[in-house]
């Protein structure tokens, strides 16, 4: 797109399973005038007032962009409930529609509105990486958490206690304070190589349900999010389809989410989805979505940019807003497919695990407020073999392709020696 600079010679750092992981981040020029960038900043951190804040981990990447297609394909327009492709950022309306023939017919006014909405969405996506850095710095410097234990600077195993139910999630945050006792039983079985208990229910096509968070912990997260929203701090929308909510990694929850996912969720996911996690996990996009009157009230049919999705209910006092689950498919226009829904609804703190390729939607909310915490788990190794989740190609991959190049260069150097 001209404004986007892609990494060419990524640095690497050691991930928990000793795989080399590139720490470069997609950069958009020019950077904000007030954002001072250090050498570390060019590799995924920002510096302000002498403080460096990582925005890609380690151990996992948090940035949500990992393929070039993100900027020009699968551009969602809510008014049309459809996805579009933008041939180029400066494409004319005629060129745009030539690349998006078929589907529902629109009158002249609708076509112009859709074209303008697609241009707006493409510009929003192009600005995400630098805005992510800027917002992360602003939140780290200015936000005063209500519950400081949810915002560890970085969570390492050193210094954490091994409690009776499992290792601490953060210093002073015991496993039993975070997780439902039923989930801890599921986790212990997965960790020890025992059969998973019946409390982990299979509910639909490769979809599994289990209590996850203790109710008090769910309330604590909701209270913290309300407190954050009241601070008038900059933050981005979760994704192109959800307008209300926030990206947890951007506002400071990243280290906590690393620990929750890496220590507790991954052992269970590896048992349920061994093919998707054969090469491990490299990144996650964790965010909260809000539905309510005056906000989004529904969400169209879609699959996720993930290998595995974890959908955690943070509310239960609402009407409508049911999650409709369909079947697994990666297609350009899922709205046009024949589908048979499975209606799914659970109480606060319960999680639904499903493959990212599962088509699903949120049906219209009629009363109350619906809130969910979503985790997209991604694997570079899986994408190197199967392509990007959005475009099904591998030629546009950023981090997965970079890791392949780094591995090849290391092998060549070893051979010469």
Backbone torsions as a table, in degrees:
resi	resn	phi	psi	omega
1	UNK	NA	1.7	177.8
2	UNK	89.6	-45.3	-177.9
3	UNK	-85.1	-10.3	-173.3
4	UNK	-98.9	130.2	176.9
5	UNK	-109.6	123.0	-177.3
6	UNK	-99.9	146.1	180.0
7	UNK	-65.3	140.3	179.7
8	UNK	-115.6	-30.7	179.5
9	UNK	-136.9	73.3	-173.8
10	UNK	-63.2	145.4	170.3
11	UNK	-79.1	163.4	177.9
12	UNK	-128.2	153.8	173.0
13	UNK	-138.8	162.1	-172.7
14	UNK	-82.8	129.3	175.8
15	UNK	-91.0	169.8	-174.2
16	UNK	-57.6	-32.8	-178.5
17	UNK	-97.7	23.2	174.4
18	UNK	69.7	9.9	174.4
19	UNK	-79.9	144.0	176.1
20	UNK	-73.4	133.7	-178.3
21	UNK	-130.0	124.8	179.7
22	UNK	-65.6	140.3	-178.9
23	UNK	-111.0	8.3	174.4
24	UNK	-66.7	156.0	175.0
25	UNK	-130.6	145.4	175.7
26	UNK	-56.8	135.2	-178.2
27	UNK	-121.9	143.4	176.8
28	UNK	-117.5	130.4	179.8
29	UNK	-99.6	150.9	-4.5
30	UNK	-87.8	156.6	177.2
31	UNK	-73.6	159.1	175.7
32	UNK	-56.2	141.4	-174.6
33	UNK	-59.6	-33.1	-175.5
34	UNK	-89.9	0.4	-177.8
35	UNK	-94.1	109.8	179.4
36	UNK	-83.6	125.4	-177.8
37	UNK	-109.4	129.7	176.1
38	UNK	-96.0	178.9	174.3
39	UNK	-58.6	-39.4	176.5
40	UNK	-64.1	-33.6	-179.2
41	UNK	-62.0	-33.7	179.7
42	UNK	-72.0	-9.3	-179.5
43	UNK	-116.0	27.3	173.1
44	UNK	108.7	25.1	175.4
45	UNK	-142.8	162.4	177.5
46	UNK	-124.2	153.8	180.0
47	UNK	-125.8	133.1	176.0
48	UNK	-150.2	131.8	-179.2
49	UNK	54.2	37.3	175.9
50	UNK	78.7	7.5	-177.1
51	UNK	-112.9	132.6	179.2
52	UNK	-104.8	127.7	-179.4
53	UNK	-119.6	121.1	178.9
54	UNK	-73.3	142.4	176.0
55	UNK	-121.0	8.0	177.5
56	UNK	-130.8	16.4	-177.3
57	UNK	107.0	-146.8	-4.2
58	UNK	-75.2	170.5	10.9
59	UNK	-87.3	-14.1	-175.4
60	UNK	-121.3	150.6	174.1
61	UNK	-74.0	143.3	177.4
62	UNK	-110.0	-20.4	-177.7
63	UNK	-63.2	141.1	-171.0
64	UNK	-89.3	-6.8	-176.3
65	UNK	-99.8	123.8	178.8
66	UNK	-138.9	8.9	176.3
67	UNK	-148.6	144.0	-178.3
68	UNK	-62.5	-25.2	-178.9
69	UNK	-62.3	-21.5	-178.4
70	UNK	-54.1	-31.6	-173.4
71	UNK	-84.1	-18.8	-172.5
72	UNK	-132.9	-9.6	-177.2
73	UNK	-122.1	162.7	179.3
74	UNK	53.9	42.4	178.6
75	UNK	-84.6	112.3	-172.3
76	UNK	-87.8	134.1	174.0
77	UNK	-116.7	113.6	-172.6
78	UNK	-66.0	-38.6	-177.9
79	UNK	-62.7	-30.0	178.9
80	UNK	-97.7	-11.0	-174.9
81	UNK	47.8	54.2	-176.6
82	UNK	-152.6	162.3	-179.9
83	UNK	-109.2	146.0	-176.8
84	UNK	-136.3	162.1	175.9
85	UNK	-114.6	137.6	176.3
86	UNK	-108.5	110.9	-175.9
87	UNK	-57.1	-36.3	178.0
88	UNK	-158.7	155.7	-177.4
89	UNK	-61.2	-30.2	-179.9
90	UNK	-102.6	21.4	-179.6
91	UNK	-63.8	144.6	176.6
92	UNK	-77.7	167.4	179.1
93	UNK	-61.5	-39.6	178.9
94	UNK	-63.5	-42.7	178.7
95	UNK	-65.1	-37.4	178.8
96	UNK	-62.1	-49.1	-176.7
97	UNK	-72.0	-26.2	174.9
98	UNK	-63.8	-29.7	179.8
99	UNK	-89.7	-2.8	-176.6
100	UNK	-132.6	43.0	178.8
101	UNK	-74.9	158.3	179.7
102	UNK	91.4	171.7	-179.9
103	UNK	81.4	-159.8	-177.3
104	UNK	-65.0	140.6	177.2
105	UNK	-84.8	142.3	-178.8
106	UNK	-127.1	148.3	176.0
107	UNK	-77.4	176.7	-173.0
108	UNK	-61.0	-41.8	-179.6
109	UNK	-66.1	-41.0	178.9
110	UNK	-65.3	-39.2	-180.0
111	UNK	-63.4	-40.9	178.6
112	UNK	-66.3	-42.7	-179.9
113	UNK	-63.3	-42.6	179.0
114	UNK	-63.3	-45.3	179.4
115	UNK	-58.6	-43.9	-179.5
116	UNK	-67.8	-38.5	178.0
117	UNK	-64.2	-38.7	178.5
118	UNK	-65.8	-42.5	176.9
119	UNK	-60.4	-42.9	178.9
120	UNK	-62.0	-43.8	-180.0
121	UNK	-65.4	-39.4	179.0
122	UNK	-64.5	-40.2	177.6
123	UNK	-66.4	-39.3	177.9
124	UNK	-59.9	-44.8	-178.5
125	UNK	-66.7	-39.0	179.9
126	UNK	-62.8	-28.7	-177.5
127	UNK	-87.8	-9.1	-172.5
128	UNK	-57.5	-50.7	-172.9
129	UNK	-58.1	-47.0	-179.0
130	UNK	-71.3	-35.8	177.6
131	UNK	-65.6	-36.0	176.5
132	UNK	-58.8	-48.0	177.7
133	UNK	-59.8	-48.5	-176.5
134	UNK	-62.7	-45.6	-179.3
135	UNK	-66.2	-39.6	179.1
136	UNK	-60.2	-42.2	178.5
137	UNK	-65.1	-45.7	-179.2
138	UNK	-60.6	-43.4	-179.6
139	UNK	-66.4	-41.8	-178.9
140	UNK	-65.1	-34.6	-177.0
141	UNK	-83.8	-33.6	-168.0
142	UNK	-111.5	-22.2	-175.3
143	UNK	-78.4	132.6	176.2
144	UNK	-112.0	100.3	-173.6
145	UNK	-62.4	150.9	173.7
146	UNK	-78.5	-40.3	178.7
147	UNK	-117.7	93.7	-172.9
148	UNK	-64.3	-23.9	-179.3
149	UNK	-66.8	-16.3	177.9
150	UNK	-82.6	-4.9	-174.0
151	UNK	-127.6	56.9	175.5
152	UNK	-65.4	144.7	179.6
153	UNK	-60.4	-39.4	175.4
154	UNK	-165.2	137.9	-176.8
155	UNK	-104.1	110.0	174.2
156	UNK	-112.1	159.3	179.4
157	UNK	-65.7	-32.1	179.4
158	UNK	-62.5	129.9	177.9
159	UNK	92.6	-8.5	179.5
160	UNK	-96.1	142.0	-177.1
161	UNK	-90.2	146.8	174.2
162	UNK	-91.4	102.2	-178.9
163	UNK	-82.7	179.4	-179.3
164	UNK	-66.0	-31.0	-178.8
165	UNK	-93.9	-14.2	-177.5
166	UNK	151.0	172.1	-178.7
167	UNK	-64.9	152.3	176.4
168	UNK	-56.8	145.8	175.7
169	UNK	-79.6	-36.3	172.3
170	UNK	-152.8	170.5	-178.8
171	UNK	-59.8	121.3	-179.4
172	UNK	82.4	3.2	-178.9
173	UNK	-118.4	94.0	-175.4
174	UNK	-72.6	154.2	-179.2
175	UNK	-57.9	-41.1	-178.1
176	UNK	-70.8	-16.0	174.5
177	UNK	-80.7	-20.0	-177.1
178	UNK	-100.9	-45.8	-168.5
179	UNK	-106.3	149.5	172.0
180	UNK	-66.4	143.8	-177.9
181	UNK	-59.5	-32.9	178.3
182	UNK	-63.4	-43.5	179.5
183	UNK	-65.5	-39.3	180.0
184	UNK	-61.1	-33.0	174.9
185	UNK	-67.2	-42.9	177.5
186	UNK	-60.8	-45.5	-178.4
187	UNK	-63.1	-43.8	-179.6
188	UNK	-62.5	-37.2	176.8
189	UNK	-65.6	-43.5	179.2
190	UNK	-64.4	-42.4	-179.2
191	UNK	-64.2	-38.5	-174.6
192	UNK	-89.9	-1.0	179.9
193	UNK	77.9	19.6	177.5
194	UNK	-93.6	163.0	178.9
195	UNK	-61.8	139.3	179.9
196	UNK	-70.9	139.4	-176.5
197	UNK	-71.9	165.4	-177.7
198	UNK	-67.0	-15.6	178.7
199	UNK	-63.3	-22.5	171.9
200	UNK	-87.2	101.9	-171.1
201	UNK	-93.7	135.4	169.3
202	UNK	-83.1	119.9	-173.6
203	UNK	-113.0	-19.4	-177.1
204	UNK	-164.7	-168.6	-177.8
205	UNK	-55.8	99.5	-179.6
206	UNK	56.8	27.3	178.7
207	UNK	-111.0	135.3	-176.8
208	UNK	-131.7	142.8	-176.6
209	UNK	-123.1	141.1	176.8
210	UNK	-159.2	146.5	166.7
211	UNK	-57.6	142.7	179.1
212	UNK	-124.5	-68.6	-175.9
213	UNK	-88.0	144.1	168.1
214	UNK	-63.2	146.8	-175.8
215	UNK	-59.1	-40.6	-179.4
216	UNK	-63.6	-35.0	178.5
217	UNK	-70.9	-39.0	175.2
218	UNK	-58.9	-43.1	178.8
219	UNK	-64.8	-36.6	179.7
220	UNK	-64.5	-42.1	177.6
221	UNK	-63.0	-45.2	179.9
222	UNK	-61.9	-41.6	178.9
223	UNK	-63.6	-40.6	178.7
224	UNK	-65.2	-40.4	179.6
225	UNK	-66.7	-39.1	175.6
226	UNK	-62.9	-41.0	178.7
227	UNK	-62.6	-43.0	179.2
228	UNK	-62.5	-46.4	-178.1
229	UNK	-61.6	-26.2	179.4
230	UNK	-80.5	-5.2	-177.2
231	UNK	-91.2	-6.4	178.8
232	UNK	57.3	43.8	177.5
233	UNK	-97.9	149.4	-177.8
234	UNK	-68.4	137.9	174.4
235	UNK	-159.2	153.6	-176.9
236	UNK	-94.3	160.4	172.6
237	UNK	-67.1	155.1	-174.4
238	UNK	-62.5	-39.7	-177.1
239	UNK	-165.8	-174.0	-175.2
240	UNK	-72.2	-21.9	-175.9
241	UNK	-94.9	-30.7	-179.6
242	UNK	-101.9	123.0	-179.0
243	UNK	-92.8	-18.6	-174.4
244	UNK	-119.1	131.2	-178.2
245	UNK	136.7	-155.3	179.8
246	UNK	-161.8	161.9	175.7
247	UNK	-91.1	116.3	-174.7
248	UNK	-62.2	-41.6	-178.8
249	UNK	-64.0	-30.1	-178.5
250	UNK	-72.6	-32.2	-174.3
251	UNK	-97.5	3.5	172.3
252	UNK	120.7	-4.1	-178.6
253	UNK	-82.7	-2.9	-172.9
254	UNK	-51.8	-53.3	-179.7
255	UNK	-59.8	-38.3	178.5
256	UNK	-66.1	-43.4	179.4
257	UNK	-65.0	-37.7	175.4
258	UNK	-53.3	-45.5	-176.0
259	UNK	-70.6	-44.8	179.7
260	UNK	-60.5	-43.7	-177.7
261	UNK	-75.2	-52.7	-171.9
262	UNK	-64.7	-39.3	-175.9
263	UNK	-90.2	-39.5	-170.1
264	UNK	-106.0	-43.6	-176.4
265	UNK	-80.2	-38.7	-175.3
266	UNK	-60.4	-43.2	178.6
267	UNK	-56.8	-38.5	179.1
268	UNK	-70.6	-44.0	-179.1
269	UNK	-63.3	-35.9	179.9
270	UNK	-64.3	-34.9	178.1
271	UNK	-70.5	-41.9	-175.8
272	UNK	-78.3	-34.0	-174.7
273	UNK	-131.1	63.4	-175.9
274	UNK	-63.2	-31.6	-179.3
275	UNK	-71.3	-34.0	-178.2
276	UNK	-76.7	-27.9	-177.3
277	UNK	-113.5	22.3	179.4
278	UNK	-56.2	-34.8	-177.8
279	UNK	-104.1	16.2	176.5
280	UNK	84.0	-174.2	179.6
281	UNK	-114.7	138.7	-179.4
282	UNK	-118.2	-25.9	-177.9
283	UNK	-153.9	163.0	172.4
284	UNK	-145.5	145.4	173.2
285	UNK	-114.5	108.7	-175.1
286	UNK	-113.4	129.8	-174.1
287	UNK	-154.2	165.3	177.9
288	UNK	-117.3	137.0	177.9
289	UNK	-116.8	142.3	-179.6
290	UNK	-121.2	135.1	173.9
291	UNK	-124.4	143.1	179.3
292	UNK	175.9	170.0	177.7
293	UNK	-61.8	129.3	-176.3
294	UNK	86.1	-3.0	175.7
295	UNK	-121.3	-161.7	169.1
296	UNK	-64.2	137.5	176.2
297	UNK	-115.0	-8.1	179.1
298	UNK	-155.5	173.9	179.0
299	UNK	-145.9	125.5	-175.3
300	UNK	-67.3	170.0	-179.1
301	UNK	-63.0	132.8	-177.8
302	UNK	-162.6	163.1	164.2
303	UNK	-108.5	175.2	-174.7
304	UNK	-109.6	152.1	175.3
305	UNK	-83.7	66.9	-176.8
306	UNK	-154.6	161.9	167.6
307	UNK	-84.2	-42.1	177.4
308	UNK	-133.6	138.4	175.9
309	UNK	-113.1	136.7	173.5
310	UNK	-114.2	118.3	-177.0
311	UNK	-114.6	112.0	-173.7
312	UNK	-112.4	122.2	179.4
313	UNK	-74.2	129.3	175.7
314	UNK	-111.1	5.3	179.5
315	UNK	-151.2	166.3	179.9
316	UNK	-152.5	-9.2	-176.7
317	UNK	-95.3	75.6	179.7
318	UNK	-155.4	164.5	178.1
319	UNK	-117.8	146.8	-174.2
320	UNK	71.0	-153.7	175.6
321	UNK	65.0	24.6	-179.6
322	UNK	-70.6	144.1	175.0
323	UNK	-85.7	120.4	177.9
324	UNK	-99.2	121.4	179.8
325	UNK	-103.5	137.5	-178.0
326	UNK	-117.1	-117.3	-178.0
327	UNK	-131.0	172.3	-178.3
328	UNK	-84.0	126.1	179.3
329	UNK	-167.3	138.3	171.8
330	UNK	-111.1	97.4	-177.8
331	UNK	-132.0	156.8	-176.5
332	UNK	-70.0	-33.2	-175.4
333	UNK	-132.4	77.5	-176.6
334	UNK	-64.0	-23.1	-179.7
335	UNK	-63.2	-23.4	-175.6
336	UNK	-86.8	-6.6	-177.0
337	UNK	-82.0	150.5	169.8
338	UNK	-74.6	131.3	-174.5
339	UNK	-139.9	148.0	175.0
340	UNK	-119.3	114.9	-172.0
341	UNK	-82.3	150.8	165.0
342	UNK	-114.8	117.4	-175.6
343	UNK	-85.1	127.2	-173.1
344	UNK	-127.1	130.4	176.4
345	UNK	-150.3	136.4	-175.7
346	UNK	-137.6	172.7	178.7
347	UNK	-85.8	172.3	-178.3
348	UNK	-57.6	136.3	176.8
349	UNK	88.0	-6.3	-179.9
350	UNK	-86.8	142.1	-179.8
351	UNK	-112.7	151.5	170.4
352	UNK	-118.2	125.4	174.7
353	UNK	-102.3	133.1	175.8
354	UNK	-154.0	155.5	175.5
355	UNK	-62.3	146.2	179.9
356	UNK	-60.9	-25.1	-177.0
357	UNK	-80.2	-2.9	179.0
358	UNK	-71.3	125.3	176.0
359	UNK	-73.6	137.6	-179.9
360	UNK	-158.1	167.1	176.7
361	UNK	-156.3	162.2	173.7
362	UNK	-104.8	119.6	-179.4
363	UNK	-74.3	160.3	-172.3
364	UNK	-55.6	131.5	174.2
365	UNK	-80.0	136.2	-178.4
366	UNK	-110.8	-21.5	178.8
367	UNK	-162.4	152.8	177.5
368	UNK	82.0	-167.3	179.3
369	UNK	-129.0	137.1	-179.4
370	UNK	-116.6	129.2	-178.5
371	UNK	-134.4	138.1	179.5
372	UNK	-140.3	148.3	175.3
373	UNK	-105.3	122.0	-174.5
374	UNK	-115.1	137.0	176.4
375	UNK	-124.6	122.5	172.8
376	UNK	-100.8	114.2	179.1
377	UNK	-95.9	130.5	-175.2
378	UNK	-127.0	149.8	179.5
379	UNK	-129.8	118.7	177.7
380	UNK	-62.3	-41.5	-178.3
381	UNK	-61.0	-40.8	178.3
382	UNK	-64.1	-40.3	-177.4
383	UNK	-72.6	-30.4	175.1
384	UNK	-62.4	-32.1	-177.8
385	UNK	-89.9	-32.0	-172.1
386	UNK	-117.0	-6.1	179.0
387	UNK	90.9	170.6	178.3
388	UNK	-61.2	143.5	179.9
389	UNK	-64.8	-27.2	-177.5
390	UNK	-87.4	-46.0	-174.0
391	UNK	-108.3	-7.3	-179.2
392	UNK	61.7	17.5	177.8
393	UNK	-112.5	160.6	178.2
394	UNK	-111.9	-9.1	-175.7
395	UNK	-72.8	-15.3	-179.8
396	UNK	-105.0	0.6	-178.6
397	UNK	-63.1	139.0	-178.0
398	UNK	-94.9	-64.2	-174.8
399	UNK	-77.7	-42.5	-180.0
400	UNK	-62.2	-43.6	178.8
401	UNK	-66.9	-38.7	179.7
402	UNK	-63.3	-39.5	179.0
403	UNK	-64.3	-38.3	177.8
404	UNK	-62.4	-44.0	179.5
405	UNK	-63.8	-40.7	-179.7
406	UNK	-65.5	-40.8	179.5
407	UNK	-65.2	-41.8	179.8
408	UNK	-64.5	-41.5	179.8
409	UNK	-64.9	-39.1	179.3
410	UNK	-66.3	-38.5	179.0
411	UNK	-66.4	-40.4	179.1
412	UNK	-64.5	-40.5	-180.0
413	UNK	-64.9	-42.1	179.4
414	UNK	-63.3	-39.6	-179.7
415	UNK	-64.4	-39.8	179.2
416	UNK	-64.6	-35.6	-179.1
417	UNK	-74.5	NA	NA
